[in-house]
Amino acid sequence: MKILLAIDGSDFSEVAINELKKMTLSSNSEIHIINVYELPKTTGLGLHTMGGKIGNYIEEIKSNAQKLGNKIVSEASDKIKAENKALTITTSVVSGLPKSTINEKAEDWGADLIVVGSQGHGAFSRLVLGSVSQYLTTNAKCSVLIARDRNKK
């Protein structure tokens, strides 16, 4: 079984990690943990292509997002490996719109299941762009497990 675990470092992602840890998986199961970060939108002036302080600022944002994403997926991998050392676990950290990037990765990789938390970072993004989990349940070509925290209302 090929499982794509999409996480963003939120408490909701922790619920998804814990749900995956509870599953009884065969030793030939593969898990790919992905973190997708969104870069801030710039104005139509193309500030991201300008040099100097503004260009450095954008590069610093990318670098910090990549470092944080690497930490998030690495910690998740360690937690899952602690439960089942026989699993094959790979990770990636990419920039993009989370809902479509997760779906594309699942399709490209041939995932059998996508696991996500019920909510994550970016309340404003959810309002404007829609829920990641809702998008995946509607558009994914494989099964989607939405992990929920029973203690949250």
VOKEBA-468625 format. One record per atom (N, C-alpha, C): residue in one letter; x, z, y; atom name; residue number from 1. Coordinates in Angstrom, 2 decimals. Atoms other than C-alpha are relative to their C-alpha. Example, Ala and Ser with C-alpha at 12.3 -4.5 7.8 and 13.67 -1.06 7.14 Angstrom:
 type       x       z       y atom seq
    A    0.89    0.00   -1.19    N   1
    A   12.30    7.80   -4.50   CA   1
    A    0.90    0.00    1.20    C   1
    S   -0.82   -0.06   -1.19    N   2
    S   13.67    7.14   -1.06   CA   2
    S   -0.77    0.73    1.09    C   2
END
This chain:
 type       x       z       y atom seq
    M    0.84    0.00   -1.18    N   1
    M    0.00    0.00    0.00   CA   1
    M    0.89    0.00    1.24    C   1
    K   -0.73    0.07   -1.26    N   2
    K    1.24   -0.87    3.48   CA   2
    K   -0.86    0.62    1.10    C   2
    I    0.75   -0.76   -0.99    N   3
    I    0.16    1.59    6.17   CA   3
    I    0.74   -0.05    1.33    C   3
    L   -0.54    0.00   -1.36    N   4
    L    0.70    1.14    9.90   CA   4
    L   -0.54    1.23    0.71    C   4
    L    0.36   -1.20   -0.75    N   5
    L    0.70    4.46   11.76   CA   5
    L    0.36   -0.23    1.45    C   5
    A   -0.22    0.24   -1.43    N   6
    A    0.27    3.96   15.51   CA   6
    A   -0.13    1.32    0.75    C   6
    I   -0.02   -1.30   -0.68    N   7
    I    1.23    6.98   17.62   CA   7
    I    0.55   -0.12    1.41    C   7
    D   -0.47    0.00   -1.38    N   8
    D    1.86    7.82   21.25   CA   8
    D    0.57    1.35    0.45    C   8
    G   -0.56   -1.30   -0.35    N   9
    G    3.13   11.41   21.13   CA   9
    G   -1.04    1.02    0.43    C   9
    S    1.06   -0.90   -0.41    N  10
    S   -0.23   12.95   22.01   CA  10
    S   -0.40    0.94   -1.15    C  10
    D    0.54   -0.88    1.04    N  11
    D   -1.99   15.76   20.14   CA  11
    D   -0.83   -0.79   -0.99    C  11
    F    0.82    0.83    0.87    N  12
    F   -4.29   13.08   18.74   CA  12
    F    0.88   -0.75   -1.00    C  12
    S   -0.95    0.64    0.92    N  13
    S   -1.28   11.32   17.24   CA  13
    S    0.47    0.98   -1.06    C  13
    E   -0.40   -1.04    0.95    N  14
    E   -0.24   14.58   15.62   CA  14
    E   -1.07    0.15   -1.09    C  14
    V    1.10   -0.06    0.97    N  15
    V   -3.67   14.68   13.95   CA  15
    V    0.12   -1.17   -0.97    C  15
    A   -0.16    1.18    0.86    N  16
    A   -3.08   11.14   12.63   CA  16
    A    1.17    0.18   -0.97    C  16
    I   -1.16   -0.26    0.86    N  17
    I    0.36   12.13   11.29   CA  17
    I   -0.39    0.97   -1.12    C  17
    N    0.41   -1.00    0.99    N  18
    N   -1.12   15.17    9.55   CA  18
    N   -0.97   -0.58   -1.02    C  18
    E    0.94    0.64    0.91    N  19
    E   -3.93   13.09    8.06   CA  19
    E    0.75   -0.88   -1.01    C  19
    L   -0.80    0.85    0.88    N  20
    L   -1.40   10.63    6.65   CA  20
    L    0.81    0.84   -0.99    C  20
    K   -0.77   -0.90    0.89    N  21
    K    0.69   13.50    5.23   CA  21
    K   -0.85    0.54   -1.14    C  21
    K    0.91   -0.54    1.02    N  22
    K   -2.38   14.71    3.28   CA  22
    K   -0.31   -1.02   -1.09    C  22
    M    0.36    1.05    0.95    N  23
    M   -2.84   11.36    1.53   CA  23
    M    0.95    0.01   -1.20    C  23
    T   -0.81    0.17    1.20    N  24
    T   -1.65   10.93   -2.02   CA  24
    T    0.37   -1.47   -0.07    C  24
    L   -0.48    1.39   -0.04    N  25
    L    0.47    7.80   -1.85   CA  25
    L    0.97   -0.25   -1.14    C  25
    S   -0.96    0.36    1.05    N  26
    S    2.35    6.00   -4.59   CA  26
    S    1.39   -0.16    0.61    C  26
    S   -1.38    0.07   -0.49    N  27
    S    6.12    5.88   -4.31   CA  27
    S    0.35   -1.39    0.53    C  27
    N   -0.30    1.33   -0.53    N  28
    N    5.99    2.14   -3.61   CA  28
    N   -0.78   -0.29    1.29    C  28
    S    0.70    0.18   -1.28    N  29
    S    3.84    2.67   -0.49   CA  29
    S    1.02   -0.14    1.12    C  29
    E   -0.85    0.19   -1.17    N  30
    E    5.34    1.54    2.78   CA  30
    E   -0.77    0.45    1.23    C  30
    I    0.59   -0.44   -1.25    N  31
    I    4.68    3.12    6.14   CA  31
    I    0.84   -0.55    1.14    C  31
    H   -0.69    0.43   -1.22    N  32
    H    5.54    1.53    9.45   CA  32
    H   -0.61    0.79    1.15    C  32
    I    0.45   -0.81   -1.13    N  33
    I    5.32    3.85   12.45   CA  33
    I    0.34   -0.76    1.28    C  33
    I   -0.20    0.76   -1.23    N  34
    I    4.83    2.11   15.78   CA  34
    I   -0.43    0.82    1.21    C  34
    N    0.34   -0.56   -1.31    N  35
    N    4.84    3.36   19.35   CA  35
    N    0.00   -1.17    0.97    C  35
    V    0.12    1.08   -0.97    N  36
    V    3.62    0.96   22.01   CA  36
    V   -0.15    0.64    1.38    C  36
    Y    0.09   -0.51   -1.36    N  37
    Y    4.27    1.74   25.65   CA  37
    Y   -0.34   -1.13    0.96    C  37
    E    0.39    0.97   -1.03    N  38
    E    2.80    0.02   28.68   CA  38
    E    0.90    0.19    1.21    C  38
    L   -0.76   -0.07   -1.24    N  39
    L    4.99   -0.81   31.64   CA  39
    L   -0.97   -0.05    1.16    C  39
    P    0.90    0.04   -1.14    N  40
    P    3.46   -0.22   35.05   CA  40
    P   -0.12   -1.41    0.55    C  40
    K    0.22    1.32   -0.60    N  41
    K    1.95   -3.26   36.69   CA  41
    K    0.67   -0.02    1.37    C  41
    T   -0.61    0.15   -1.33    N  42
    T    3.88   -4.55   39.70   CA  42
    T   -0.90   -0.89    0.84    C  42
    T    0.80    0.84   -0.88    N  43
    T    2.45   -6.34   42.67   CA  43
    T    0.31   -1.45   -0.27    C  43
    G   -0.18    1.44    0.16    N  44
    G    2.18  -10.10   42.83   CA  44
    G    1.30   -0.51    0.61    C  44
    L   -1.23    0.42   -0.64    N  45
    L    5.47  -10.16   44.74   CA  45
    L    1.15   -0.17   -0.99    C  45
    G   -1.07    0.14    1.00    N  46
    G    7.45  -10.11   41.50   CA  46
    G    1.12    0.99    0.23    C  46
    L   -1.01   -0.99   -0.30    N  47
    L    9.23   -6.89   42.37   CA  47
    L    0.92    0.30   -1.19    C  47
    H   -0.81   -0.28    1.17    N  48
    H   10.44   -6.51   38.81   CA  48
    H    1.18   -0.95   -0.14    C  48
    T   -1.10    0.95    0.10    N  49
    T   12.69   -9.55   39.23   CA  49
    T    1.03    0.19    1.11    C  49
    M   -0.92   -0.23   -1.11    N  50
    M   14.32   -8.29   42.41   CA  50
    M    1.10    0.97   -0.43    C  50
    G   -1.11   -0.89    0.31    N  51
    G   17.68   -6.60   42.23   CA  51
    G   -0.10    1.29    0.80    C  51
    G   -0.06   -1.21   -0.81    N  52
    G   18.73   -3.39   43.91   CA  52
    G   -0.78    1.13   -0.61    C  52
    K    0.66   -1.21    0.46    N  53
    K   16.82   -0.14   43.70   CA  53
    K   -1.28   -0.27   -0.79    C  53
    I    1.25    0.28    0.69    N  54
    I   13.51   -1.68   42.64   CA  54
    I    0.28   -0.53   -1.41    C  54
    G   -0.37    0.52    1.32    N  55
    G   15.09   -3.67   39.80   CA  55
    G    0.53    1.09   -0.91    C  55
    N   -0.53   -1.13    0.78    N  56
    N   16.96   -0.56   38.65   CA  56
    N   -1.11    0.94   -0.43    C  56
    Y    1.12   -0.88    0.30    N  57
    Y   13.74    1.46   38.79   CA  57
    Y   -0.77   -0.50   -1.22    C  57
    I    0.73    0.59    1.13    N  58
    I   11.95   -0.93   36.40   CA  58
    I    0.81    0.14   -1.28    C  58
    E   -0.86   -0.13    1.18    N  59
    E   14.91   -0.93   34.01   CA  59
    E    0.07    1.45   -0.47    C  59
    E   -0.03   -1.43    0.35    N  60
    E   15.00    2.88   34.12   CA  60
    E   -1.30    0.40   -0.69    C  60
    I    1.30   -0.28    0.64    N  61
    I   11.29    3.04   33.27   CA  61
    I    0.02   -0.52   -1.44    C  61
    K   -0.08    0.58    1.35    N  62
    K   11.85    0.72   30.28   CA  62
    K    0.89    0.84   -0.91    C  62
    S   -0.96   -0.78    0.78    N  63
    S   14.86    2.71   29.11   CA  63
    S   -0.59    1.35   -0.41    C  63
    N    0.59   -1.31    0.29    N  64
    N   13.05    6.04   29.37   CA  64
    N   -1.16   -0.11   -0.99    C  64
    A    1.12    0.20    0.93    N  65
    A    9.95    4.71   27.60   CA  65
    A    0.52   -0.28   -1.40    C  65
    Q   -0.59    0.31    1.30    N  66
    Q   12.12    3.33   24.79   CA  66
    Q    0.59    1.26   -0.64    C  66
    K   -0.59   -1.24    0.52    N  67
    K   14.00    6.64   24.42   CA  67
    K   -1.08    0.96   -0.48    C  67
    L    1.10   -0.89    0.38    N  68
    L   10.77    8.66   24.35   CA  68
    L   -0.69   -0.54   -1.25    C  68
    G    0.63    0.61    1.17    N  69
    G    9.20    6.22   21.89   CA  69
    G    0.83    0.19   -1.26    C  69
    N   -0.89   -0.21    1.16    N  70
    N   12.23    6.44   19.60   CA  70
    N   -0.07    1.44   -0.50    C  70
    K    0.11   -1.43    0.37    N  71
    K   11.97   10.24   19.64   CA  71
    K   -1.32    0.25   -0.71    C  71
    I    1.33   -0.19    0.58    N  72
    I    8.24   10.12   18.87   CA  72
    I   -0.06   -0.54   -1.43    C  72
    V    0.09    0.59    1.34    N  73
    V    8.56    7.76   15.88   CA  73
    V    0.98    0.65   -0.97    C  73
    S   -0.99   -0.67    0.86    N  74
    S   11.68    9.50   14.55   CA  74
    S   -0.53    1.35   -0.50    C  74
    E    0.55   -1.30    0.40    N  75
    E   10.00   12.92   14.55   CA  75
    E   -1.15   -0.18   -0.99    C  75
    A    1.10    0.27    0.93    N  76
    A    6.91   11.47   12.86   CA  76
    A    0.53   -0.41   -1.37    C  76
    S   -0.62    0.43    1.25    N  77
    S    9.07    9.79   10.23   CA  77
    S    0.55    1.19   -0.78    C  77
    D   -0.57   -1.19    0.65    N  78
    D   10.86   13.07    9.50   CA  78
    D   -1.09    0.86   -0.61    C  78
    K    1.11   -0.83    0.50    N  79
    K    7.54   14.93    9.10   CA  79
    K   -0.61   -0.61   -1.26    C  79
    I    0.61    0.66    1.15    N  80
    I    6.15   12.36    6.69   CA  80
    I    0.96   -0.01   -1.18    C  80
    K   -1.02    0.01    1.06    N  81
    K    9.41   12.07    4.71   CA  81
    K    0.13    1.37   -0.66    C  81
    A   -0.09   -1.35    0.55    N  82
    A    9.42   15.86    4.28   CA  82
    A   -1.07    0.22   -1.08    C  82
    E    1.09   -0.12    0.98    N  83
    E    6.14   15.51    2.32   CA  83
    E    0.24   -0.88   -1.22    C  83
    N   -0.19    0.95    1.09    N  84
    N    7.18   12.51    0.21   CA  84
    N    1.26   -0.83    0.27    C  84
    K   -1.29    0.65   -0.24    N  85
    K   10.84   11.46    0.15   CA  85
    K    0.10   -1.39   -0.59    C  85
    A   -0.05    1.31    0.66    N  86
    A   10.10    8.42   -2.02   CA  86
    A   -0.58   -1.12    0.86    C  86
    L    0.63    1.02   -0.83    N  87
    L    8.16    6.62    0.73   CA  87
    L    1.03   -0.82    0.77    C  87
    T   -0.80    0.85   -0.87    N  88
    T    9.69    3.69    2.54   CA  88
    T   -0.64    0.05    1.38    C  88
    I    0.52   -0.14   -1.35    N  89
    I    9.30    4.35    6.26   CA  89
    I    0.89   -0.78    0.97    C  89
    T   -0.70    0.71   -1.06    N  90
    T   10.26    2.00    9.08   CA  90
    T   -0.69    0.32    1.32    C  90
    T    0.57   -0.32   -1.32    N  91
    T    9.70    2.38   12.81   CA  91
    T    0.29   -1.11    0.99    C  91
    S   -0.27    0.91   -1.11    N  92
    S    9.44    0.33   15.96   CA  92
    S   -0.61    0.58    1.28    C  92
    V    0.49   -0.37   -1.32    N  93
    V    8.98    0.95   19.67   CA  93
    V   -0.01   -1.28    0.82    C  93
    V    0.14    1.27   -0.71    N  94
    V    7.65   -1.95   21.69   CA  94
    V   -0.83    0.17    1.27    C  94
    S    0.76    0.04   -1.24    N  95
    S    6.23   -2.75   25.10   CA  95
    S   -1.17   -0.95   -0.17    C  95
    G    1.16    0.88    0.05    N  96
    G    2.76   -4.20   25.41   CA  96
    G   -1.28    0.77    0.21    C  96
    L    1.31   -0.62   -0.06    N  97
    L   -0.94   -3.51   25.58   CA  97
    L   -0.25    0.61   -1.37    C  97
    P    0.04   -0.64    1.31    N  98
    P   -1.35   -0.94   22.78   CA  98
    P   -1.00   -0.59   -0.98    C  98
    K    1.00    0.43    0.97    N  99
    K   -4.59   -2.16   21.23   CA  99
    K    0.31   -1.36   -0.61    C  99
    S   -0.28    1.32    0.55    N 100
    S   -3.59   -5.80   20.87   CA 100
    S    1.36   -0.04   -0.71    C 100
    T   -1.32   -0.03    0.63    N 101
    T    0.06   -5.07   20.03   CA 101
    T   -0.06    0.64   -1.38    C 101
    I    0.16   -0.66    1.30    N 102
    I   -0.90   -2.68   17.23   CA 102
    I   -0.69   -0.95   -0.98    C 102
    N    0.72    0.93    0.86    N 103
    N   -3.36   -5.21   15.83   CA 103
    N    0.88   -1.16   -0.44    C 103
    E   -0.90    1.11    0.34    N 104
    E   -0.81   -8.04   15.98   CA 104
    E    1.07    0.44   -1.01    C 104
    K   -1.02   -0.51    0.93    N 105
    K    1.84   -5.90   14.24   CA 105
    K   -0.61    0.17   -1.39    C 105
    A    0.65   -0.20    1.30    N 106
    A   -0.64   -4.98   11.49   CA 106
    A   -0.21   -1.33   -0.71    C 106
    E    0.23    1.31    0.59    N 107
    E   -1.51   -8.63   10.92   CA 107
    E    1.31   -0.64   -0.45    C 107
    D   -1.30    0.62    0.31    N 108
    D    2.11   -9.86   11.04   CA 108
    D    0.65    0.66   -1.21    C 108
    W   -0.65   -0.77    1.06    N 109
    W    3.27   -7.12    8.67   CA 109
    W   -0.81   -0.01   -1.30    C 109
    G    0.86    0.00    1.18    N 110
    G    0.33   -7.49    6.28   CA 110
    G   -0.48    1.39   -0.38    C 110
    A    0.45   -1.38    0.25    N 111
    A   -0.90   -3.91    6.65   CA 111
    A   -1.32    0.02   -0.76    C 111
    D    1.25   -0.25    0.71    N 112
    D   -3.58   -2.65    4.28   CA 112
    D   -0.87    1.00    0.74    C 112
    L    0.71   -1.07   -0.70    N 113
    L   -4.50    0.25    6.55   CA 113
    L    0.73    0.30    1.31    C 113
    I   -0.54   -0.48   -1.27    N 114
    I   -4.01    1.24   10.19   CA 114
    I   -0.51    1.42    0.18    C 114
    V    0.39   -1.39   -0.27    N 115
    V   -4.02    4.96   10.99   CA 115
    V    0.30    0.30    1.46    C 115
    V   -0.14   -0.37   -1.42    N 116
    V   -4.60    6.12   14.59   CA 116
    V   -0.75    1.30    0.24    C 116
    G    0.76   -1.15   -0.45    N 117
    G   -5.75    9.24   16.37   CA 117
    G   -1.24   -0.46    0.74    C 117
    S    1.26    0.39   -0.63    N 118
    S   -9.20    9.30   17.93   CA 118
    S    0.16   -0.28    1.48    C 118
    Q   -0.28    0.23   -1.41    N 119
    Q   -7.77    9.37   21.45   CA 119
    Q    1.50    0.14    0.20    C 119
    G   -1.42   -0.13   -0.30    N 120
    G   -4.39    9.19   23.08   CA 120
    G    0.21    0.06    1.49    C 120
    H   -0.31   -0.01   -1.42    N 121
    H   -2.69    8.92   26.42   CA 121
    H   -0.77   -1.08    0.73    C 121
    G    0.53    1.05   -0.86    N 122
    G   -4.20    6.99   29.29   CA 122
    G   -1.50   -0.04    0.13    C 122
    A    1.44   -0.03   -0.19    N 123
    A   -7.74    8.03   30.15   CA 123
    A   -0.45   -1.16    0.90    C 123
    F    0.35    1.10   -0.90    N 124
    F   -7.78    5.49   33.00   CA 124
    F    0.05   -1.33   -0.74    C 124
    S   -0.10    1.24    0.79    N 125
    S   -6.60    2.74   30.64   CA 125
    S   -1.18   -0.16   -0.92    C 125
    R    1.16    0.08    0.88    N 126
    R   -9.38    3.61   28.21   CA 126
    R   -1.24   -0.43    0.77    C 126
    L    1.16    0.33   -0.82    N 127
    L  -11.92    3.40   31.01   CA 127
    L    0.00   -1.48    0.36    C 127
    V   -0.10    1.38   -0.46    N 128
    V  -10.66    0.03   32.22   CA 128
    V    0.12   -0.98   -1.16    C 128
    L   -0.32    0.96    1.05    N 129
    L   -9.39   -1.58   29.03   CA 129
    L   -0.73    0.25   -1.31    C 129
    G    0.70   -0.33    1.23    N 130
    G  -11.36    0.19   26.30   CA 130
    G    0.87    0.78   -0.96    C 130
    S   -0.66   -0.86    0.97    N 131
    S  -10.45    2.46   23.43   CA 131
    S    0.82   -0.83   -1.00    C 131
    V   -0.85    0.65    1.00    N 132
    V   -7.59    1.48   21.14   CA 132
    V   -0.67    0.04   -1.37    C 132
    S    0.62   -0.13    1.32    N 133
    S   -9.37    2.82   18.06   CA 133
    S   -1.26   -0.86   -0.11    C 133
    Q    1.20    0.84    0.01    N 134
    Q  -12.59    1.05   19.00   CA 134
    Q    0.38   -1.47   -0.15    C 134
    Y   -0.46    1.38    0.09    N 135
    Y  -10.74   -2.24   19.49   CA 135
    Y    0.47   -0.31   -1.42    C 135
    L   -0.54    0.23    1.34    N 136
    L   -8.96   -1.88   16.14   CA 136
    L   -1.11   -0.07   -1.04    C 136
    T    1.08    0.03    1.00    N 137
    T  -12.14   -1.09   14.20   CA 137
    T   -0.81   -1.29    0.09    C 137
    T    0.75    1.24   -0.20    N 138
    T  -13.73   -4.21   15.66   CA 138
    T    0.83   -1.23   -0.36    C 138
    N   -0.81    1.21    0.10    N 139
    N  -10.78   -6.62   15.46   CA 139
    N    1.02   -0.04   -1.13    C 139
    A   -1.03   -0.01    1.06    N 140
    A   -8.38   -5.52   12.70   CA 140
    A   -0.52   -0.69   -1.26    C 140
    K    0.35    0.69    1.24    N 141
    K   -8.34   -7.56    9.51   CA 141
    K    0.18    0.90   -1.22    C 141
    C   -0.17   -0.97    1.09    N 142
    C   -7.56   -4.46    7.45   CA 142
    C   -0.83    1.24    0.34    C 142
    S    0.72   -1.25   -0.23    N 143
    S   -9.11   -1.01    7.12   CA 143
    S    0.68    0.81    1.10    C 143
    V   -0.52   -0.84   -1.08    N 144
    V   -8.70    1.45    9.99   CA 144
    V   -0.49    1.43   -0.24    C 144
    L    0.34   -1.41    0.12    N 145
    L   -8.60    5.23    9.64   CA 145
    L    0.21    0.64    1.37    C 145
    I   -0.08   -0.69   -1.27    N 146
    I   -9.38    7.13   12.83   CA 146
    I    0.01    1.49   -0.30    C 146
    A   -0.14   -1.42    0.30    N 147
    A   -8.09   10.67   12.44   CA 147
    A   -0.55    0.81    1.17    C 147
    R    0.62   -0.86   -1.01    N 148
    R  -10.07   13.33   14.29   CA 148
    R    0.38    1.45   -0.25    C 148
    D   -0.25   -1.44    0.09    N 149
    D   -9.29   16.96   15.04   CA 149
    D   -1.35    0.69   -0.07    C 149
    R    1.29   -0.65    0.21    N 150
    R  -12.19   18.95   13.66   CA 150
    R   -0.23    1.15    0.99    C 150
    N    0.12   -1.15   -0.90    N 151
    N  -11.47   21.78   16.11   CA 151
    N   -0.26   -0.39    1.43    C 151
    K    0.24    0.48   -1.36    N 152
    K  -11.84   19.63   19.24   CA 152
    K   -1.44   -0.46    0.14    C 152
    K    1.38    0.45   -0.25    N 153
    K  -15.21   18.94   20.80   CA 153
    K    0.01   -1.21    0.87    C 153
END
